[in-house]
Amino acid sequence: MTVHNNDGFDAPTTAFSTDAFDDSGFTTPDDLAGGEQETERPAESLHGGIDFGLFVVRLMLGGLMIAHGLQKFGLFDGPGIDGFAQMLTQLGFKDQTTVLAWVTAVSEVGGGALLVLGLFTPFGAAAVLGVLANAVYVKFENGFFAAAGGFEFDLLIAVVAFALLFTGAGRVSIDKNTPWRRKPWPLGLVSLVIAAGLTAALIVMFR
């Protein structure tokens, strides 16, 4: 269009709009403040060492629990269900020790397997935590150190299982693309409540 100015000259100008500009190469204030892309990045941008570390922890803890669970089925020179039930009686459990022996064995093998696979990891960690919480309770009167029959070793395993409730399995797992791997807190809290409730129930019912 043509603009008439006060000097009597006509100054040609071109009509324009902001739509004509391509700002794809520019950084906007929203980008600097952390836009949508930034909020999605943290779940996948953690360095690989964390994922590898979680895999090692899961593998060792899960493998340890599987081995102890299989002992309760009579493997690896273990006492078997009947033998473990007798041990539970000696530890102060009075009723249905055979049922409790089965519950413990299945929880150790099942929970350990879930941890090794990284499948429904919060539930696997909760199963392990429940078993070890009972062990700590039973051994508490013996004191802390394992050499005196204390709960030192059991507490360590329980704390590792507790941590896995809220860290998630890491990317080296079947849980890789699940919501609870990306945001483990909600399911971790639910699993913790379940583990605490079952632990209390077992102590009240069987001890």
MARBA-3410 file (N, C-alpha, C, O; in Angstrom, 1 decimal):
207
0.8,-1.2,0.0,0.0,0.0,0.0,0.9,1.2,0.0,2.1,1.1,0.2 ~ 0.3,2.4,-0.2,1.0,3.7,-0.3,0.6,4.6,0.9,-0.6,4.7,1.2 ~ 1.6,5.1,1.6,1.4,6.0,2.7,1.7,7.4,2.4,2.8,7.7,1.9 ~ 0.8,8.4,2.6,1.0,9.8,2.3,1.6,10.4,3.6,1.0,10.4,4.6 ~ 2.8,11.1,3.4,3.3,11.7,4.6,3.2,13.2,4.5,2.6,13.7,3.5
3.7,14.0,5.4,3.5,15.4,5.5,4.4,16.2,4.5,4.1,17.3,4.3 ~ 5.4,15.5,3.9,6.3,16.2,3.0,5.8,16.2,1.6,6.4,16.8,0.7 ~ 4.7,15.6,1.4,4.1,15.6,0.0,4.6,14.4,-0.8,4.2,14.3,-2.0 ~ 5.4,13.6,-0.2,5.9,12.4,-0.9,5.1,11.2,-0.5,4.6,11.0,0.6 ~ 5.0,10.3,-1.5,4.3,9.1,-1.2,5.4,8.0,-0.9,6.2,7.8,-1.8
5.3,7.4,0.2,6.3,6.4,0.6,5.7,5.0,0.5,4.8,4.7,1.3 ~ 6.2,4.2,-0.4,5.6,2.9,-0.6,6.0,2.0,0.6,7.2,2.0,1.0 ~ 5.1,1.4,1.1,5.4,0.4,2.2,4.7,-0.9,1.9,3.8,-0.9,1.0 ~ 5.1,-2.0,2.6,4.5,-3.3,2.3,3.7,-3.7,3.5,4.2,-3.7,4.7 ~ 2.5,-4.1,3.4,1.7,-4.7,4.5,2.3,-6.0,4.9,2.8,-6.8,4.1
2.3,-6.2,6.3,2.9,-7.4,6.8,2.2,-7.9,8.0,1.4,-7.1,8.6 ~ 2.4,-9.1,8.4,1.8,-9.7,9.6,2.9,-10.6,10.2,3.8,-11.0,9.6 ~ 2.7,-10.9,11.5,3.7,-11.7,12.2,3.7,-13.1,11.7,4.6,-13.9,12.0 ~ 2.6,-13.5,10.9,2.6,-14.9,10.4,3.6,-15.1,9.4,3.9,-16.3,9.1 ~ 4.2,-14.0,8.8,5.1,-14.2,7.7,6.5,-14.6,8.2,7.3,-15.0,7.4
6.7,-14.5,9.5,8.1,-14.8,10.1,8.1,-16.3,10.6,7.2,-16.8,11.2 ~ 9.3,-16.9,10.3,9.5,-18.3,10.8,10.4,-18.2,12.0,11.6,-17.8,11.9 ~ 9.9,-18.5,13.2,10.7,-18.3,14.4,11.2,-19.7,14.9,11.5,-19.8,16.1 ~ 11.2,-20.7,14.0,11.5,-22.0,14.5,13.0,-22.1,14.9,13.4,-23.0,15.7 ~ 13.8,-21.2,14.5,15.2,-21.2,14.9,15.5,-20.4,16.1,16.7,-20.3,16.4
14.5,-19.8,16.7,14.8,-18.9,17.8,14.4,-19.6,19.1,13.5,-20.4,19.1 ~ 15.0,-19.1,20.2,14.6,-19.6,21.5,13.7,-18.6,22.2,14.0,-17.5,22.3 ~ 12.5,-19.1,22.5,11.5,-18.2,23.1,11.6,-18.2,24.6,12.3,-19.1,25.2 ~ 11.0,-17.3,25.3,11.1,-17.3,26.8,10.5,-18.5,27.4,10.9,-19.0,28.4 ~ 9.5,-19.1,26.7,8.9,-20.3,27.2,9.9,-21.4,27.2,9.9,-22.3,28.1
10.7,-21.5,26.2,11.7,-22.5,26.1,12.7,-22.4,27.2,13.1,-23.4,27.8 ~ 13.1,-21.1,27.5,14.1,-20.9,28.6,13.5,-21.2,29.9,14.2,-21.7,30.8 ~ 12.2,-21.0,30.1,11.6,-21.3,31.4,11.3,-22.8,31.6,11.0,-23.2,32.7 ~ 11.4,-23.5,30.5,11.1,-25.0,30.6,9.7,-25.3,30.2,8.8,-25.3,31.0 ~ 9.6,-25.5,28.9,8.3,-25.8,28.3,7.9,-27.2,28.4,8.4,-28.0,29.3
7.0,-27.7,27.5,6.5,-29.0,27.6,7.6,-30.0,27.4,7.6,-31.1,28.0 ~ 8.5,-29.8,26.5,9.6,-30.7,26.2,10.4,-30.9,27.4,10.9,-32.1,27.7 ~ 10.7,-29.9,28.2,11.5,-30.0,29.4,10.9,-30.9,30.4,11.6,-31.6,31.1 ~ 9.6,-30.7,30.6,8.9,-31.5,31.6,8.8,-33.0,31.3,8.7,-33.8,32.2 ~ 8.9,-33.3,30.0,8.9,-34.7,29.6,10.3,-35.4,29.7,10.4,-36.6,29.6
11.3,-34.6,29.7,12.7,-35.1,29.6,13.2,-35.9,30.8,13.8,-36.9,30.5 ~ 13.0,-35.5,32.0,13.7,-36.1,33.1,13.5,-37.6,33.2,14.5,-38.3,33.6 ~ 12.3,-38.2,32.9,12.2,-39.6,33.1,13.1,-40.4,32.2,13.4,-41.5,32.5 ~ 13.5,-39.8,31.0,14.4,-40.5,30.1,15.8,-40.0,30.0,16.6,-40.6,29.3 ~ 16.1,-38.9,30.7,17.4,-38.3,30.6,18.3,-38.7,31.7,19.5,-38.3,31.7
17.9,-39.5,32.7,18.8,-40.0,33.7,19.9,-40.8,33.1,19.7,-41.6,32.2 ~ 21.1,-40.6,33.6,22.2,-41.3,33.0,22.1,-42.8,33.2,21.5,-43.3,34.2 ~ 22.7,-43.6,32.3,22.6,-45.0,32.3,23.1,-45.7,33.5,22.7,-46.8,33.8 ~ 24.0,-45.1,34.2,24.5,-45.7,35.4,23.5,-46.0,36.5,23.6,-46.9,37.2 ~ 22.5,-45.1,36.6,21.4,-45.3,37.5,20.6,-46.6,37.2,20.3,-47.4,38.0
20.3,-46.7,35.9,19.5,-47.8,35.4,20.3,-49.1,35.6,19.7,-50.1,36.1 ~ 21.6,-49.1,35.4,22.4,-50.3,35.6,22.5,-50.6,37.1,22.5,-51.8,37.4 ~ 22.7,-49.6,37.9,22.7,-49.8,39.3,21.5,-50.4,39.9,21.5,-51.3,40.7 ~ 20.3,-49.9,39.4,19.0,-50.5,39.9,18.9,-51.9,39.4,18.4,-52.8,40.1 ~ 19.4,-52.2,38.2,19.3,-53.6,37.7,20.2,-54.5,38.6,19.7,-55.6,38.9
21.4,-54.1,38.9,22.2,-54.9,39.8,21.6,-55.1,41.2,21.6,-56.3,41.7 ~ 21.0,-54.1,41.8,20.4,-54.2,43.1,19.2,-55.2,43.0,19.1,-56.1,43.8 ~ 18.4,-55.0,41.9,17.2,-55.9,41.8,17.7,-57.4,41.6,17.1,-58.3,42.1 ~ 18.7,-57.6,40.7,19.2,-58.9,40.4,19.7,-59.6,41.7,19.4,-60.8,41.9 ~ 20.5,-58.9,42.5,21.1,-59.5,43.7,20.0,-59.7,44.8,20.0,-60.8,45.4
19.2,-58.7,45.0,18.2,-58.9,46.1,17.2,-59.9,45.7,16.8,-60.8,46.5 ~ 16.7,-59.9,44.4,15.7,-60.9,44.0,16.3,-62.3,44.0,15.7,-63.3,44.4 ~ 17.6,-62.4,43.5,18.2,-63.8,43.5,18.4,-64.3,44.9,18.2,-65.5,45.1 ~ 18.7,-63.4,45.8,18.9,-63.8,47.2,17.6,-64.3,47.8,17.6,-65.4,48.5 ~ 16.5,-63.6,47.6,15.2,-64.0,48.1,14.7,-65.3,47.5,14.1,-66.1,48.1
15.0,-65.5,46.2,14.6,-66.7,45.5,15.3,-67.9,46.1,14.7,-69.0,46.4 ~ 16.6,-67.8,46.4,17.4,-68.8,47.0,16.8,-69.2,48.4,16.7,-70.4,48.7 ~ 16.5,-68.2,49.2,16.0,-68.5,50.5,14.6,-69.1,50.4,14.3,-70.0,51.2 ~ 13.8,-68.7,49.5,12.5,-69.3,49.3,12.6,-70.7,48.9,11.8,-71.5,49.3 ~ 13.5,-71.0,47.9,13.6,-72.4,47.5,14.2,-73.3,48.6,13.8,-74.5,48.6
14.9,-72.8,49.5,15.3,-73.6,50.7,14.1,-74.0,51.5,14.1,-75.1,52.0 ~ 13.1,-73.2,51.5,11.9,-73.5,52.3,11.1,-74.6,51.6,10.2,-75.2,52.2 ~ 11.4,-74.8,50.3,10.8,-75.9,49.6,11.7,-77.2,49.6,11.4,-78.1,48.9 ~ 12.8,-77.1,50.3,13.7,-78.3,50.4,14.9,-78.3,49.5,15.7,-79.2,49.6 ~ 15.1,-77.2,48.7,16.2,-77.2,47.8,17.4,-76.5,48.5,17.2,-75.8,49.6
18.6,-76.6,48.0,19.8,-76.0,48.5,20.0,-76.4,50.0,20.3,-75.5,50.8 ~ 19.8,-77.6,50.3,19.9,-78.1,51.7,19.0,-77.4,52.7,19.4,-77.2,53.8 ~ 17.9,-76.9,52.2,17.0,-76.2,53.1,16.1,-77.1,53.9,16.1,-78.3,53.7 ~ 15.4,-76.6,54.9,14.6,-77.4,55.8,13.3,-77.9,55.2,12.7,-78.8,55.8 ~ 12.8,-77.4,54.1,11.6,-77.7,53.6,10.4,-77.0,54.4,10.7,-76.4,55.4
9.2,-77.2,53.9,8.1,-76.5,54.5,7.9,-77.0,56.0,7.7,-76.2,56.9 ~ 7.9,-78.3,56.2,7.7,-78.8,57.5,8.8,-78.4,58.5,8.6,-78.0,59.6 ~ 10.1,-78.4,58.0,11.2,-78.0,58.9,11.1,-76.5,59.2,11.4,-76.1,60.3 ~ 10.7,-75.7,58.2,10.6,-74.3,58.4,9.4,-74.0,59.4,9.5,-73.1,60.2 ~ 8.4,-74.8,59.3,7.2,-74.6,60.2,7.6,-74.9,61.6,7.2,-74.2,62.5
8.5,-75.9,61.8,9.0,-76.1,63.2,9.9,-75.0,63.7,9.8,-74.6,64.8 ~ 10.7,-74.4,62.8,11.5,-73.2,63.1,10.6,-72.1,63.6,10.9,-71.4,64.5 ~ 9.5,-71.9,62.9,8.6,-70.8,63.2,8.0,-71.0,64.6,7.8,-70.1,65.3 ~ 7.7,-72.3,64.9,7.2,-72.6,66.3,8.2,-72.2,67.3,7.8,-71.6,68.4 ~ 9.4,-72.5,67.1,10.5,-72.2,68.0,10.7,-70.7,68.2,11.1,-70.2,69.2
10.3,-69.9,67.1,10.5,-68.5,67.1,9.3,-67.8,67.8,9.2,-66.5,67.9 ~ 8.3,-68.6,68.2,7.2,-68.0,68.9,5.8,-68.0,68.2,4.8,-67.5,68.7 ~ 5.8,-68.4,66.9,4.6,-68.5,66.2,3.8,-69.8,66.6,4.4,-70.8,66.6 ~ 2.6,-69.6,67.0,1.9,-70.7,67.7,0.9,-71.4,66.8,0.7,-72.6,66.9 ~ 0.2,-70.7,65.9,-0.9,-71.3,65.2,-0.6,-71.3,63.7,0.0,-70.4,63.1
-1.0,-72.4,63.0,-1.0,-72.5,61.6,0.4,-72.2,61.0,0.6,-71.4,60.0 ~ 1.4,-72.7,61.6,2.8,-72.5,61.2,3.1,-73.0,59.8,3.9,-72.5,59.0 ~ 2.4,-74.1,59.4,2.6,-74.7,58.1,2.1,-73.7,57.0,2.7,-73.5,56.0 ~ 0.9,-73.1,57.3,0.4,-72.1,56.4,1.3,-70.9,56.3,1.6,-70.4,55.2 ~ 1.8,-70.5,57.4,2.8,-69.3,57.4,4.0,-69.7,56.7,4.6,-68.8,56.0
4.5,-70.9,56.8,5.7,-71.4,56.0,5.4,-71.3,54.5,6.3,-70.8,53.8 ~ 4.3,-71.7,54.1,3.9,-71.6,52.7,3.9,-70.1,52.2,4.4,-69.8,51.1 ~ 3.2,-69.3,53.0,3.1,-67.9,52.7,4.5,-67.2,52.5,4.8,-66.5,51.6 ~ 5.4,-67.6,53.5,6.7,-67.0,53.4,7.5,-67.5,52.2,8.1,-66.7,51.5 ~ 7.4,-68.8,51.9,8.2,-69.3,50.8,7.7,-68.8,49.5,8.5,-68.4,48.6
6.4,-68.7,49.3,5.8,-68.1,48.1,6.2,-66.7,47.9,6.5,-66.2,46.8 ~ 6.1,-65.9,49.0,6.4,-64.5,49.0,7.9,-64.3,48.6,8.2,-63.4,47.8 ~ 8.8,-65.1,49.1,10.2,-64.9,48.8,10.5,-65.3,47.4,11.2,-64.5,46.7 ~ 10.0,-66.4,46.9,10.2,-66.8,45.5,9.5,-65.9,44.5,10.1,-65.4,43.6 ~ 8.2,-65.6,44.8,7.5,-64.8,43.9,8.0,-63.3,43.9,8.2,-62.7,42.8
8.2,-62.8,45.1,8.7,-61.4,45.1,10.1,-61.3,44.5,10.3,-60.3,43.8 ~ 10.9,-62.3,44.8,12.3,-62.2,44.2,12.2,-62.3,42.7,13.0,-61.6,42.0 ~ 11.4,-63.2,42.2,11.3,-63.3,40.7,10.8,-62.0,40.1,11.3,-61.6,39.0 ~ 9.8,-61.3,40.7,9.3,-60.0,40.1,10.5,-59.0,40.1,10.6,-58.2,39.2 ~ 11.3,-59.0,41.2,12.4,-58.1,41.2,13.4,-58.3,40.1,13.9,-57.4,39.5
13.8,-59.6,40.0,14.8,-60.0,38.9,14.3,-59.5,37.6,15.1,-59.0,36.8 ~ 13.0,-59.8,37.3,12.5,-59.5,36.0,12.2,-58.0,35.8,12.1,-57.5,34.7 ~ 12.0,-57.3,36.9,11.6,-55.9,36.8,10.2,-55.8,36.4,9.8,-54.9,35.6 ~ 9.3,-56.7,36.9,7.9,-56.8,36.5,7.1,-56.5,37.8,7.2,-57.2,38.8 ~ 6.2,-55.5,37.7,5.4,-55.1,38.9,6.3,-55.0,40.1,6.1,-55.5,41.2
7.4,-54.2,39.9,8.5,-54.1,40.8,8.0,-53.7,42.2,8.5,-54.2,43.2 ~ 7.1,-52.7,42.3,6.6,-52.3,43.7,6.0,-53.5,44.4,6.2,-53.6,45.7 ~ 5.3,-54.3,43.7,4.6,-55.5,44.4,5.7,-56.5,44.9,5.6,-57.1,45.9 ~ 6.7,-56.7,44.0,7.8,-57.6,44.4,8.5,-57.1,45.6,8.9,-57.9,46.5 ~ 8.8,-55.8,45.6,9.5,-55.2,46.7,8.7,-55.3,48.0,9.2,-55.5,49.1
7.4,-55.1,47.8,6.5,-55.1,49.0,6.4,-56.5,49.6,6.4,-56.7,50.8 ~ 6.5,-57.6,48.7,6.5,-58.9,49.2,7.7,-59.2,50.0,7.7,-59.8,51.1 ~ 8.9,-58.8,49.5,10.1,-59.0,50.2,10.2,-58.2,51.5,10.6,-58.6,52.6 ~ 9.7,-56.9,51.5,9.6,-56.1,52.6,8.8,-56.7,53.7,9.1,-56.6,54.9 ~ 7.6,-57.3,53.4,6.8,-57.9,54.4,7.4,-59.0,55.1,7.4,-59.2,56.3
8.1,-59.9,54.3,8.8,-61.0,54.9,9.9,-60.5,55.9,10.0,-61.0,57.0 ~ 10.7,-59.6,55.4,11.8,-59.1,56.2,11.4,-58.3,57.4,12.0,-58.3,58.5 ~ 10.3,-57.6,57.3,9.7,-56.9,58.5,9.4,-57.8,59.6,9.6,-57.6,60.8 ~ 8.8,-59.0,59.2,8.5,-60.0,60.2,9.7,-60.6,60.8,9.8,-60.8,62.0 ~ 10.8,-60.8,60.0,12.0,-61.3,60.5,12.7,-60.3,61.5,13.2,-60.7,62.5
12.6,-59.0,61.2,13.2,-58.0,62.1,12.4,-58.0,63.4,13.0,-57.9,64.5 ~ 11.1,-58.1,63.3,10.2,-58.2,64.5,10.6,-59.4,65.4,10.7,-59.2,66.6 ~ 10.8,-60.5,64.8,11.1,-61.7,65.5,12.4,-61.7,66.2,12.6,-62.1,67.4 ~ 13.4,-61.1,65.5,14.8,-61.1,66.0,15.1,-59.8,66.9,16.2,-59.7,67.4 ~ 14.1,-58.9,67.0,14.4,-57.6,67.6,14.9,-57.8,69.1,15.8,-57.0,69.5
14.4,-58.8,69.8,14.8,-58.9,71.2,16.3,-59.5,71.3,16.9,-59.4,72.4 ~ 16.8,-60.0,70.2,18.2,-60.5,70.2,19.2,-59.4,70.0,20.4,-59.6,70.1 ~ 18.8,-58.2,69.7,19.7,-57.0,69.5,20.0,-56.8,68.1,19.4,-57.5,67.2 ~ 20.9,-55.9,67.8,21.1,-55.4,66.4,22.0,-56.4,65.6,21.7,-56.7,64.5 ~ 23.1,-56.8,66.2,24.2,-57.4,65.4,23.9,-58.9,65.1,23.4,-59.6,65.9
24.2,-59.3,63.8,23.8,-60.6,63.4,24.6,-61.7,64.1,24.1,-62.8,64.3 ~ 25.8,-61.4,64.5,26.6,-62.4,65.2,26.0,-62.9,66.5,26.2,-64.0,66.9 ~ 25.1,-62.0,67.1,24.4,-62.4,68.3,23.0,-62.8,68.0,22.1,-62.9,68.9 ~ 22.7,-63.1,66.7,21.3,-63.5,66.4,20.4,-62.3,66.2,19.2,-62.5,66.2 ~ 21.0,-61.2,65.9,20.2,-59.9,65.8,19.6,-59.8,64.4,19.7,-60.6,63.5
19.0,-58.6,64.2,18.2,-58.3,63.0,19.0,-57.5,61.9,18.4,-57.0,61.0 ~ 20.3,-57.4,62.1,21.1,-56.5,61.3,21.0,-56.8,59.8,20.7,-56.0,59.0 ~ 21.2,-58.1,59.4,21.1,-58.5,58.0,19.7,-58.3,57.5,19.5,-57.9,56.3 ~ 18.7,-58.7,58.2,17.3,-58.6,57.8,16.9,-57.2,57.6,16.2,-56.9,56.6 ~ 17.4,-56.3,58.4,17.1,-54.9,58.3,17.7,-54.3,57.0,17.0,-53.5,56.3
18.9,-54.7,56.7,19.5,-54.2,55.5,18.7,-54.6,54.2,18.5,-53.7,53.4 ~ 18.3,-55.9,54.2,17.5,-56.3,53.0,16.2,-55.5,53.0,15.7,-55.2,51.9 ~ 15.5,-55.4,54.1,14.3,-54.7,54.2,14.4,-53.2,53.7,13.5,-52.7,53.0 ~ 15.5,-52.5,54.1,15.7,-51.2,53.6,15.9,-51.1,52.1,15.4,-50.2,51.5 ~ 16.6,-52.1,51.5,16.8,-52.1,50.1,15.5,-52.3,49.4,15.2,-51.6,48.4
14.7,-53.2,49.9,13.3,-53.4,49.3,12.5,-52.2,49.4,11.8,-51.8,48.5 ~ 12.6,-51.5,50.6,11.8,-50.3,50.8,12.2,-49.2,49.8,11.3,-48.5,49.2 ~ 13.5,-49.1,49.5,14.0,-48.1,48.6,13.5,-48.4,47.2,13.1,-47.5,46.4 ~ 13.4,-49.7,46.8,13.0,-50.1,45.4,11.5,-49.8,45.2,11.0,-49.6,44.1 ~ 10.7,-49.7,46.3,9.3,-49.3,46.2,9.2,-47.9,45.5,8.2,-47.7,44.8
10.1,-47.0,45.7,10.0,-45.7,45.3,11.0,-45.2,44.2,10.9,-44.2,43.6 ~ 12.0,-46.1,43.9,12.9,-45.8,42.8,12.4,-46.3,41.5,12.7,-45.7,40.5 ~ 11.6,-47.3,41.6,11.2,-48.0,40.3,12.2,-48.9,39.9,13.3,-49.1,40.5 ~ 12.0,-49.6,38.8,12.9,-50.7,38.4,14.0,-50.2,37.5,15.0,-51.0,37.3 ~ 13.9,-49.0,37.0,14.9,-48.6,36.0,14.5,-49.1,34.6,13.6,-49.9,34.4
15.3,-48.7,33.6,14.9,-49.0,32.2,15.3,-50.4,31.8,14.8,-50.9,30.8 ~ 16.2,-51.1,32.6,16.5,-52.4,32.2,15.5,-53.3,32.9,15.8,-54.0,33.9 ~ 14.3,-53.4,32.5,13.2,-54.1,33.1,12.0,-54.2,32.2,11.9,-53.5,31.2 ~ 11.1,-55.2,32.6,9.9,-55.3,31.8,9.0,-54.1,32.1,8.1,-53.8,31.3 ~ 9.2,-53.5,33.3,8.3,-52.4,33.6,8.7,-51.1,32.9,8.1,-50.0,33.2
9.6,-51.2,31.9,10.2,-50.0,31.3,9.2,-49.0,30.9,9.3,-47.8,31.1 ~ 8.2,-49.4,30.2,7.2,-48.5,29.6,5.9,-48.4,30.4,4.9,-47.9,29.8 ~ 5.9,-48.7,31.6,4.7,-48.7,32.5,4.6,-47.3,33.2,5.7,-46.7,33.5 ~ 3.4,-46.9,33.6,3.3,-45.6,34.3,4.0,-45.7,35.7,4.6,-44.7,36.1 ~ 4.0,-46.8,36.3,4.6,-46.9,37.7,6.2,-46.9,37.6,6.8,-46.7,38.6
6.7,-47.2,36.4,8.2,-47.0,36.3,8.6,-45.6,36.2,9.6,-45.1,36.7 ~ 7.7,-44.8,35.4,8.0,-43.4,35.2,7.7,-42.6,36.5,8.3,-41.6,36.8 ~ 6.6,-43.0,37.2,6.1,-42.3,38.4,5.9,-43.3,39.4,4.7,-43.7,39.7 ~ 6.9,-43.8,40.1,6.7,-45.0,41.0,6.1,-44.6,42.4,5.7,-45.5,43.1 ~ 6.0,-43.4,42.7,5.5,-43.0,44.0,4.1,-43.5,44.3,3.9,-44.1,45.4
3.1,-43.3,43.4,1.7,-43.8,43.8,1.6,-45.3,44.1,1.1,-45.7,45.1 ~ 2.1,-46.1,43.2,2.0,-47.5,43.4,2.9,-48.0,44.5,2.6,-48.9,45.2 ~ 4.0,-47.2,44.7,4.9,-47.6,45.8,4.3,-47.4,47.1,4.4,-48.2,48.0 ~ 3.5,-46.3,47.3,2.8,-46.0,48.5,1.7,-47.1,48.8,1.5,-47.5,49.9 ~ 1.0,-47.4,47.7,0.0,-48.4,47.8,0.6,-49.8,48.3,0.1,-50.4,49.1
1.7,-50.1,47.6,2.4,-51.4,48.0,2.9,-51.3,49.4,2.9,-52.4,50.1 ~ 3.4,-50.2,49.9,3.8,-50.1,51.2,2.7,-50.3,52.2,2.9,-51.0,53.2 ~ 1.6,-49.7,51.9,0.4,-49.9,52.8,0.0,-51.4,52.9,-0.3,-51.9,54.0 ~ 0.0,-52.0,51.7,-0.4,-53.4,51.7,0.6,-54.3,52.5,0.2,-55.1,53.3 ~ 1.9,-54.0,52.3,2.9,-54.7,53.0,2.8,-54.5,54.5,2.9,-55.5,55.3
2.6,-53.3,54.9,2.5,-53.0,56.4,1.2,-53.7,56.9,1.3,-54.3,58.0 ~ 0.1,-53.7,56.2,-1.1,-54.3,56.7,-1.0,-55.8,56.8,-1.4,-56.4,57.8 ~ -0.4,-56.5,55.8,-0.2,-57.9,55.9,0.8,-58.3,57.0,0.6,-59.3,57.6 ~ 1.8,-57.5,57.1,2.8,-57.8,58.2,2.1,-57.8,59.6,2.3,-58.7,60.4 ~ 1.4,-56.7,59.8,0.7,-56.6,61.1,-0.3,-57.8,61.3,-0.5,-58.3,62.4
-1.0,-58.1,60.2,-2.0,-59.2,60.3,-1.4,-60.5,60.6,-1.9,-61.3,61.4 ~ -0.2,-60.8,60.0,0.5,-62.1,60.2,1.0,-62.1,61.7,0.9,-63.2,62.3 ~ 1.5,-61.0,62.2,2.0,-61.0,63.6,0.8,-61.2,64.6,0.9,-62.0,65.5 ~ -0.3,-60.6,64.3,-1.5,-60.7,65.2,-2.1,-62.1,65.1,-2.4,-62.7,66.1 ~ -2.2,-62.6,63.9,-2.9,-63.9,63.7,-2.0,-65.1,64.1,-2.6,-66.1,64.6
-0.8,-65.0,63.8,0.1,-66.2,64.0,1.0,-66.2,65.2,1.6,-67.2,65.5 ~ 1.2,-65.1,65.8,2.1,-65.0,66.9,1.4,-64.6,68.2,2.1,-64.5,69.2
END
